[in-house]
């Protein structure tokens, strides 16, 4: 079948955007995010379709689908789509053909990034047309609330709280760091507990020694009394 991406960089960008958006809307059951899913906007017209690299549908439940058919989904079209250009894509394909398709089928926001040329473009719906966004750096998506930036030649998306989207590898690294920190905290807690137990044992030993000394003193006093000696005559 047709591959999701034709190079590793394109695949990484697609998955980072897709899973980053899923993470952002994980608590909203009615935001559906998909990657490379065939979208059929018109019943009985299977040749009219697109498979955006990433698409977001607000108002439709999460869940697996073999395809996205608008007429099955309460006639709700994807509101936001992303395309990551590959070397095999043409400007006509991305900025004319796909743009026209998305414009004709109610897409509100269309974002295009070409990692090979470090070009970021966007279009925002105005009435019946998708109009070019004049400046994409620092742009905040009206629908998603995410911010677009270029860091060097890399596209970086930021959540509304300012945290950047992370790649899968970065997520694993962050998870490893969190696990290491948790293990260090556990070890410190164990050490603190051991120190408290040692202190308790030392105090118990001191108490036992004091009890033994007191018992020895009492035994000596009893011995002296048994011999008719008044212990108060001595400074004990």
Backbone bond lengths (Angstrom), bond angles and torsions (degrees), N, CA, C in turn:
res aa  C-N    CA-C-N  psi(-1)  N-CA   C-N-CA  omega(-1)  CA-C   N-CA-C  phi
1 X - - - 1.447 - - 1.508 111.46 -
2 X 1.323 115.46 174.34 1.459 121.26 178.87 1.520 109.83 -70.21
3 X 1.357 117.76 129.73 1.462 119.30 -177.64 1.519 112.04 -71.21
4 X 1.335 114.66 153.62 1.460 120.37 176.17 1.519 110.43 -61.96
5 X 1.324 116.94 -40.45 1.460 121.90 -179.98 1.518 108.03 -144.47
6 X 1.344 116.04 154.92 1.462 117.46 -179.77 1.519 112.70 -104.92
7 X 1.342 117.06 10.24 1.463 120.26 171.28 1.519 108.88 -158.82
8 X 1.318 115.72 162.78 1.472 120.47 -172.89 1.522 112.57 -68.08
9 X 1.341 117.64 -35.41 1.466 120.10 179.85 1.519 110.51 -64.92
10 X 1.317 116.46 -45.39 1.466 120.14 178.85 1.526 110.41 -60.67
11 X 1.327 116.75 -43.42 1.465 120.68 179.87 1.525 110.91 -62.40
12 X 1.341 116.35 -42.68 1.465 119.51 -179.69 1.523 111.16 -62.52
13 X 1.331 117.06 -42.36 1.463 120.61 179.45 1.522 111.30 -64.53
14 X 1.330 116.24 -43.81 1.467 120.05 -179.80 1.524 110.70 -61.15
15 X 1.331 116.87 -47.72 1.469 119.97 -177.78 1.524 111.41 -68.65
16 X 1.331 117.33 -35.99 1.470 119.59 178.64 1.524 110.56 -63.51
17 X 1.338 116.86 -44.34 1.468 120.60 179.26 1.523 110.31 -66.42
18 X 1.334 116.22 -46.52 1.464 120.59 -176.30 1.523 111.50 -61.35
19 X 1.330 116.64 -51.32 1.464 119.20 -176.60 1.524 111.83 -75.69
20 X 1.342 116.77 -27.15 1.462 119.17 174.77 1.520 111.42 -65.27
21 X 1.329 116.21 -41.19 1.468 120.00 177.77 1.526 111.07 -69.79
22 X 1.320 116.90 -37.59 1.469 119.22 175.77 1.522 110.36 -60.76
23 X 1.325 116.34 -40.06 1.463 120.12 179.07 1.526 110.61 -65.24
24 X 1.346 116.45 -41.00 1.465 119.39 -179.19 1.528 111.67 -62.01
25 X 1.324 116.62 -39.04 1.465 120.41 -174.96 1.529 112.64 -106.10
26 X 1.334 116.77 23.55 1.470 120.20 -176.25 1.524 112.69 -61.84
27 X 1.323 117.38 -27.48 1.465 120.32 -177.59 1.526 112.86 -93.48
28 X 1.315 117.13 -0.19 1.466 120.93 178.29 1.526 108.32 -106.97
29 X 1.334 118.04 108.68 1.471 120.03 -175.98 1.522 113.57 -68.70
30 X 1.317 117.17 -12.59 1.463 120.22 -175.57 1.523 113.28 -112.30
31 X 1.333 115.15 37.77 1.467 120.71 169.21 1.523 106.84 -128.48
32 X 1.326 115.53 116.63 1.461 122.00 -177.91 1.525 109.09 -104.14
33 X 1.330 116.06 125.96 1.466 122.19 178.96 1.525 108.08 -119.26
34 X 1.322 116.72 132.62 1.467 120.03 -178.70 1.521 110.45 -138.73
35 X 1.319 115.07 153.76 1.455 121.70 175.91 1.517 110.59 -121.60
36 X 1.334 116.09 127.12 1.467 122.63 176.23 1.528 112.35 55.63
37 X 1.305 117.09 38.39 1.466 121.94 178.94 1.529 109.12 -98.59
38 X 1.323 116.81 131.08 1.462 120.36 178.63 1.529 110.75 -64.63
39 X 1.306 114.38 128.93 1.467 121.47 -179.70 1.529 108.06 -114.31
40 X 1.338 114.01 120.87 1.467 121.29 177.03 1.528 107.89 -109.50
41 X 1.321 118.82 109.39 1.462 120.29 -175.92 1.528 114.63 -84.78
42 X 1.339 117.62 -18.01 1.465 119.44 -172.58 1.527 111.27 -128.62
43 X 1.323 117.83 127.97 1.470 120.12 179.10 1.526 111.26 -64.69
44 X 1.334 115.02 141.95 1.455 119.46 178.45 1.513 114.81 73.28
45 X 1.345 116.91 9.42 1.465 121.30 -179.43 1.534 109.47 -128.74
46 X 1.337 117.90 67.22 1.472 119.99 -175.03 1.523 113.97 -64.66
47 X 1.323 117.54 -21.05 1.460 119.37 179.65 1.526 112.15 -77.52
48 X 1.321 116.33 -15.67 1.464 120.31 176.35 1.524 107.18 -90.85
49 X 1.315 116.07 100.57 1.468 119.84 -177.05 1.523 110.21 -158.16
50 X 1.308 114.10 161.89 1.461 122.33 171.56 1.525 107.06 -145.76
51 X 1.333 115.00 157.77 1.468 120.49 174.06 1.525 107.37 -128.17
52 X 1.339 117.43 82.47 1.464 119.54 179.94 1.527 110.68 -56.81
53 X 1.318 116.01 147.07 1.464 118.63 177.33 1.526 110.24 -57.41
54 X 1.326 116.03 -41.87 1.473 121.43 173.46 1.521 107.26 -142.96
55 X 1.325 116.35 138.55 1.462 119.66 174.24 1.524 109.57 -137.92
56 X 1.321 114.44 149.51 1.464 121.52 -179.44 1.521 108.26 -124.12
57 X 1.334 115.23 130.18 1.463 120.82 178.31 1.523 108.15 -122.04
58 X 1.315 115.92 109.97 1.464 121.20 176.63 1.523 108.08 -87.12
59 X 1.327 115.76 127.36 1.457 119.72 179.64 1.511 114.12 107.06
60 X 1.348 116.81 2.99 1.462 120.59 176.97 1.524 109.45 -123.91
61 X 1.341 116.58 142.51 1.468 119.77 -175.15 1.523 112.79 -68.52
62 X 1.321 114.40 152.69 1.460 120.21 173.56 1.523 109.32 -65.14
63 X 1.319 116.35 166.35 1.458 119.94 178.06 1.514 111.32 137.65
64 X 1.323 115.15 158.57 1.463 119.99 -178.45 1.532 110.90 -76.78
65 X 1.318 115.29 143.99 1.459 121.95 177.74 1.525 109.08 -140.50
66 X 1.319 116.25 146.69 1.467 120.50 174.08 1.522 110.75 -78.66
67 X 1.325 115.93 -25.97 1.462 122.81 176.14 1.519 106.80 -163.68
68 X 1.324 115.47 170.15 1.463 119.83 177.51 1.521 108.15 -113.32
69 X 1.327 115.65 112.42 1.462 122.07 -179.82 1.525 108.37 -110.21
70 X 1.306 115.65 113.91 1.463 120.80 -172.98 1.521 112.31 -54.78
71 X 1.334 117.84 -43.58 1.467 120.70 -176.33 1.530 112.65 -68.50
72 X 1.330 117.31 -18.09 1.468 121.60 176.00 1.528 110.39 -87.18
73 X 1.328 115.62 -19.44 1.467 121.96 -173.40 1.531 111.21 -106.08
74 X 1.341 116.35 46.60 1.469 121.35 179.53 1.526 112.59 56.14
75 X 1.333 116.09 28.86 1.467 121.74 179.42 1.530 112.96 57.58
76 X 1.337 115.27 32.00 1.466 120.21 176.79 1.527 108.60 -100.48
77 X 1.326 115.95 118.48 1.458 121.20 176.07 1.526 110.41 -86.83
78 X 1.322 117.91 156.52 1.469 119.59 172.96 1.528 110.34 -55.85
79 X 1.316 115.86 136.07 1.467 119.23 179.80 1.530 112.36 -89.74
80 X 1.342 116.26 -29.24 1.470 120.29 -176.55 1.525 109.09 -131.19
81 X 1.329 116.45 133.31 1.468 120.66 176.74 1.527 109.56 -131.84
82 X 1.328 114.28 149.32 1.463 122.33 176.98 1.524 108.77 -124.07
83 X 1.309 115.77 140.51 1.459 121.48 171.57 1.530 108.48 -128.55
84 X 1.332 115.79 133.04 1.458 122.13 174.44 1.523 107.17 -109.51
85 X 1.320 116.34 116.24 1.461 120.51 -174.57 1.521 111.22 -71.38
86 X 1.323 115.09 144.28 1.460 121.76 172.43 1.521 108.38 -115.81
87 X 1.315 116.58 174.39 1.461 120.20 -178.89 1.523 112.21 -65.61
88 X 1.330 116.31 -21.31 1.470 119.32 -178.74 1.524 112.61 -87.38
89 X 1.331 117.07 -12.24 1.466 119.66 178.34 1.526 110.45 -77.47
90 X 1.316 115.71 147.35 1.465 120.72 174.99 1.523 109.18 -107.73
91 X 1.324 115.57 158.13 1.463 120.00 177.04 1.522 109.86 -60.56
92 X 1.324 116.53 -40.11 1.465 120.28 179.14 1.521 110.82 -59.56
93 X 1.325 116.54 -43.47 1.465 120.53 -178.86 1.520 111.48 -61.99
94 X 1.344 115.85 -45.01 1.462 120.30 -173.38 1.525 113.40 -84.60
95 X 1.325 116.98 -39.41 1.461 120.39 -171.92 1.525 113.46 -103.32
96 X 1.323 116.18 -2.27 1.462 119.10 175.63 1.532 110.68 -124.10
97 X 1.324 116.67 -62.85 1.468 119.94 -175.16 1.528 111.88 -63.96
98 X 1.338 116.13 -53.78 1.467 118.65 -178.21 1.522 110.87 -68.93
99 X 1.313 116.57 -38.80 1.460 119.80 178.05 1.525 110.37 -58.79
100 X 1.324 116.45 -44.32 1.465 120.36 179.35 1.521 110.78 -63.40
101 X 1.337 116.98 -42.82 1.464 120.75 179.05 1.528 110.17 -59.89
102 X 1.327 116.40 -49.56 1.465 119.94 -178.17 1.529 111.07 -65.43
103 X 1.313 116.22 -36.40 1.465 119.97 178.19 1.523 110.99 -64.60
104 X 1.322 116.71 -39.35 1.466 121.32 -177.74 1.525 113.28 -76.33
105 X 1.338 116.81 -12.78 1.463 118.97 -175.48 1.530 112.35 -124.75
106 X 1.331 114.37 38.05 1.464 123.13 163.68 1.523 115.35 68.45
107 X 1.329 118.33 16.07 1.464 119.38 173.53 1.528 108.40 -64.48
108 X 1.326 115.75 134.92 1.466 120.47 -177.75 1.528 112.39 -91.28
109 X 1.336 116.26 -33.23 1.462 120.77 -177.35 1.530 108.98 -139.13
110 X 1.324 115.76 130.84 1.463 121.66 178.61 1.522 107.75 -127.42
111 X 1.346 115.63 121.80 1.459 120.67 -178.49 1.524 109.61 -118.30
112 X 1.324 115.28 134.06 1.462 122.08 -177.02 1.525 109.27 -129.66
113 X 1.340 115.62 125.83 1.465 119.90 176.39 1.514 109.05 -125.64
114 X 1.330 115.04 130.45 1.462 121.84 176.42 1.525 107.70 -109.63
115 X 1.338 118.31 99.93 1.468 120.35 -176.41 1.524 113.23 -68.87
116 X 1.317 117.20 -21.92 1.463 119.85 -179.24 1.526 111.92 -76.83
117 X 1.325 116.16 -24.99 1.467 120.69 179.13 1.528 111.90 -116.07
118 X 1.323 115.97 1.85 1.473 122.41 -178.08 1.523 110.70 51.30
119 X 1.318 115.46 50.65 1.465 120.46 178.05 1.527 109.78 -116.90
120 X 1.320 114.66 128.46 1.462 121.80 179.55 1.522 108.63 -119.19
121 X 1.318 116.08 123.65 1.461 121.07 179.05 1.525 109.84 -130.67
122 X 1.319 114.63 157.37 1.453 119.36 177.53 1.516 111.18 -150.02
123 X 1.323 114.90 154.52 1.470 121.78 177.50 1.522 108.47 -132.52
124 X 1.311 116.07 138.99 1.460 122.69 -178.35 1.526 108.89 -124.08
125 X 1.326 115.47 135.93 1.466 118.84 -177.44 1.528 111.14 -69.11
126 X 1.321 113.19 133.72 1.455 122.09 172.01 1.517 106.29 -133.03
127 X 1.328 115.72 108.01 1.475 120.54 -174.23 1.522 109.36 58.71
128 X 1.324 117.67 -117.72 1.466 121.16 -175.00 1.524 113.49 -94.95
129 X 1.325 117.24 0.80 1.464 119.38 -174.29 1.521 112.07 -123.01
130 X 1.330 114.58 153.66 1.460 121.05 169.12 1.526 107.13 -94.41
131 X 1.322 115.49 112.69 1.459 120.78 -177.00 1.527 109.95 -97.82
132 X 1.349 117.60 143.30 1.468 120.38 178.58 1.529 111.43 -60.47
133 X 1.318 115.40 139.65 1.466 121.06 174.28 1.531 106.79 -84.33
134 X 1.332 118.70 121.28 1.473 120.76 -172.71 1.527 113.91 -60.28
135 X 1.320 117.41 -40.83 1.465 121.04 -176.83 1.523 109.45 -135.98
136 X 1.343 115.54 115.75 1.458 119.30 -177.13 1.528 113.40 -88.72
137 X 1.335 117.62 -23.89 1.462 119.40 -178.66 1.526 109.36 -70.02
138 X 1.304 115.95 120.25 1.457 120.92 -176.09 1.516 113.61 85.57
139 X 1.328 116.81 2.16 1.466 121.01 -179.87 1.526 110.58 -67.31
140 X 1.331 115.65 136.77 1.465 121.92 177.02 1.525 108.51 -110.26
141 X 1.318 116.37 122.59 1.463 120.98 179.93 1.523 110.39 -64.56
142 X 1.340 118.12 124.28 1.467 119.86 178.66 1.526 112.83 -60.08
143 X 1.315 117.12 -37.40 1.470 121.10 -177.77 1.522 112.64 -79.53
144 X 1.314 116.61 -41.19 1.465 120.77 -169.89 1.523 113.70 -99.98
145 X 1.319 117.09 -23.77 1.457 120.17 -179.13 1.513 114.11 77.03
146 X 1.341 117.90 7.35 1.459 120.80 -179.92 1.519 109.98 -90.39
147 X 1.342 115.48 155.04 1.462 121.86 -178.48 1.525 109.94 -109.63
148 X 1.326 115.74 139.01 1.466 122.30 -179.90 1.526 109.79 -101.15
149 X 1.330 116.06 132.20 1.461 121.10 175.21 1.525 109.13 -143.42
150 X 1.319 115.66 156.76 1.462 122.21 168.94 1.519 107.54 -111.41
151 X 1.320 116.31 123.10 1.461 122.20 176.21 1.527 106.10 -111.27
152 X 1.330 115.63 103.31 1.458 118.79 -169.68 1.519 107.90 66.08
153 X 1.312 116.04 -123.06 1.466 120.45 177.74 1.523 111.97 -102.09
154 X 1.335 116.61 8.57 1.465 120.81 -175.67 1.527 111.63 -100.12
155 X 1.325 115.40 137.55 1.464 120.87 171.05 1.520 108.32 -80.22
156 X 1.319 116.17 125.06 1.462 121.04 177.62 1.525 108.10 -124.23
157 X 1.315 115.90 126.46 1.458 121.92 176.19 1.518 108.65 -104.85
158 X 1.324 116.17 142.34 1.462 121.12 -177.76 1.527 110.04 -119.49
159 X 1.322 114.98 136.46 1.457 120.66 173.77 1.530 109.25 -66.90
160 X 1.330 117.90 164.54 1.466 119.99 177.39 1.528 113.73 -56.87
161 X 1.348 117.60 -25.91 1.472 119.80 179.46 1.521 112.82 -83.88
162 X 1.334 117.06 2.00 1.460 120.46 177.38 1.511 115.01 94.38
163 X 1.330 117.53 -7.78 1.466 120.74 178.60 1.531 109.79 -77.32
164 X 1.338 117.65 138.75 1.467 119.23 179.22 1.523 112.16 -79.01
165 X 1.323 115.96 151.76 1.461 120.08 169.69 1.530 107.33 -60.97
166 X 1.320 116.68 142.27 1.465 120.94 -179.01 1.520 110.44 -112.25
167 X 1.328 115.45 146.90 1.457 119.38 172.91 1.521 108.77 -73.62
168 X 1.323 116.10 167.35 1.469 120.30 178.98 1.527 110.20 -58.53
169 X 1.337 117.29 -43.10 1.461 120.75 -179.68 1.524 110.72 -63.12
170 X 1.335 116.84 -41.53 1.469 119.98 178.61 1.520 110.87 -63.99
171 X 1.332 117.23 -37.69 1.466 120.70 177.90 1.522 110.41 -63.26
172 X 1.348 116.95 -43.34 1.464 120.97 178.15 1.525 110.42 -62.96
173 X 1.337 116.57 -42.39 1.462 120.24 179.17 1.524 110.81 -63.42
174 X 1.335 117.09 -42.54 1.465 120.61 177.70 1.524 110.85 -63.65
175 X 1.335 116.14 -38.56 1.461 120.58 177.74 1.518 110.41 -63.90
176 X 1.350 116.50 -42.47 1.468 120.53 178.81 1.522 110.67 -62.68
177 X 1.339 116.46 -42.96 1.467 120.27 178.81 1.522 110.37 -62.25
178 X 1.338 116.54 -43.51 1.471 120.64 179.30 1.524 110.85 -62.42
179 X 1.339 116.63 -40.55 1.461 120.07 178.81 1.524 110.90 -65.99
180 X 1.343 116.79 -40.44 1.459 120.59 177.87 1.526 110.85 -63.25
181 X 1.334 115.98 -42.98 1.465 119.71 178.87 1.526 110.76 -64.00
182 X 1.338 116.22 -40.40 1.466 119.98 178.61 1.523 110.62 -64.17
183 X 1.340 116.83 -39.79 1.466 120.76 178.79 1.523 110.68 -66.15
184 X 1.341 116.52 -40.14 1.463 120.13 177.49 1.527 110.79 -63.88
185 X 1.335 116.57 -41.60 1.460 120.27 177.28 1.525 111.01 -63.09
186 X 1.342 116.22 -39.67 1.468 120.05 178.78 1.521 110.59 -64.28
187 X 1.338 116.53 -42.30 1.459 120.43 179.45 1.525 110.86 -64.33
188 X 1.356 116.07 -41.48 1.467 119.10 178.04 1.526 110.80 -63.64
189 X 1.333 116.06 -40.01 1.467 119.56 178.26 1.524 110.68 -64.43
190 X 1.343 116.63 -41.11 1.470 120.54 178.15 1.521 110.67 -63.72
191 X 1.340 116.23 -41.97 1.461 120.11 179.55 1.527 111.04 -64.60
192 X 1.335 115.99 -40.83 1.465 119.70 178.16 1.522 110.61 -64.22
193 X 1.337 116.06 -39.96 1.465 120.19 178.56 1.525 110.91 -65.92
194 X 1.339 116.25 -39.92 1.466 120.09 177.92 1.525 110.76 -64.77
195 X 1.345 116.47 -39.56 1.466 120.29 178.80 1.525 110.63 -63.83
196 X 1.340 116.42 -41.16 1.463 120.04 177.76 1.525 111.13 -64.61
197 X 1.328 116.53 -39.97 1.461 120.66 179.31 1.526 110.49 -66.00
198 X 1.342 116.60 -40.44 1.463 120.50 177.92 1.523 110.61 -63.60
199 X 1.349 115.56 -42.24 1.469 119.54 177.84 1.523 110.67 -62.69
200 X 1.337 116.19 -40.36 1.464 119.75 178.61 1.526 111.21 -63.43
201 X 1.337 116.72 -42.14 1.469 120.82 179.43 1.524 111.24 -64.74
202 X 1.344 116.30 -41.04 1.467 119.87 179.14 1.527 110.77 -62.88
203 X 1.339 116.35 -42.37 1.466 119.76 178.25 1.526 110.74 -65.14
204 X 1.330 116.43 -38.03 1.460 120.52 178.61 1.522 110.65 -64.90
205 X 1.341 116.40 -40.41 1.465 120.41 178.33 1.524 110.75 -65.61
206 X 1.349 116.43 -40.53 1.464 120.21 177.15 1.527 110.38 -61.93
207 X 1.334 116.09 -41.60 1.463 119.30 179.11 1.523 111.07 -64.32
208 X 1.335 116.22 -41.95 1.464 120.08 179.14 1.524 111.15 -63.88
209 X 1.362 116.28 -40.56 1.467 119.23 178.12 1.520 110.88 -64.21
210 X 1.337 115.82 -39.91 1.471 119.32 178.43 1.524 110.26 -65.35
211 X 1.332 116.91 -41.12 1.472 120.50 178.09 1.521 110.90 -63.48
212 X 1.348 116.00 -41.56 1.460 119.82 179.43 1.528 111.13 -64.74
213 X 1.348 115.99 -40.83 1.469 119.83 178.80 1.521 110.31 -64.17
214 X 1.332 115.74 -42.29 1.470 120.05 178.18 1.518 110.82 -63.34
215 X 1.346 116.47 -41.81 1.468 120.41 179.39 1.525 110.93 -64.78
216 X 1.341 116.54 -40.43 1.472 120.59 179.04 1.521 110.71 -64.34
217 X 1.345 115.92 -40.85 1.462 120.10 178.69 1.519 110.86 -63.04
218 X 1.337 116.12 -44.81 1.458 119.74 179.92 1.528 111.04 -63.22
219 X 1.330 116.51 -38.70 1.471 119.92 178.71 1.522 110.71 -64.17
220 X 1.347 116.17 -40.72 1.466 120.00 178.74 1.521 111.21 -63.99
221 X 1.339 115.57 -42.87 1.463 119.37 179.01 1.518 111.24 -61.62
222 X 1.331 116.52 -40.20 1.464 120.18 179.03 1.517 110.88 -64.69
223 X 1.339 116.44 -38.28 1.466 120.04 178.80 1.531 110.84 -64.37
224 X 1.346 114.80 -42.36 1.465 118.67 179.69 1.525 111.01 -63.70
225 X 1.338 115.66 -43.22 1.466 119.25 179.01 1.521 110.91 -62.32
226 X 1.339 116.15 -37.89 1.469 120.09 -179.90 1.523 111.29 -63.99
227 X 1.326 116.65 -26.81 1.465 120.55 179.48 1.518 111.94 -93.25
228 X 1.336 116.46 7.77 1.454 120.82 177.98 1.502 113.38 78.45
229 X 1.298 116.45 19.45 1.459 120.16 179.77 1.520 108.50 -100.93
230 X 1.314 115.14 130.24 1.464 119.44 178.38 1.531 108.83 -82.08
231 X 1.322 118.07 113.78 1.479 120.51 -177.99 1.513 113.38 -61.12
232 X 1.360 117.16 -24.61 1.458 119.27 -177.31 1.513 111.82 -70.28
233 X 1.371 116.34 -10.82 1.459 119.19 176.17 1.533 111.31 -74.40
234 X 1.300 114.47 -13.12 1.475 119.49 -178.12 1.533 109.81 -111.41
235 X 1.265 113.42 149.47 1.470 118.54 173.84 1.520 108.14 -89.86
236 X 1.315 116.34 99.05 1.461 121.58 -177.90 1.512 109.59 -104.32
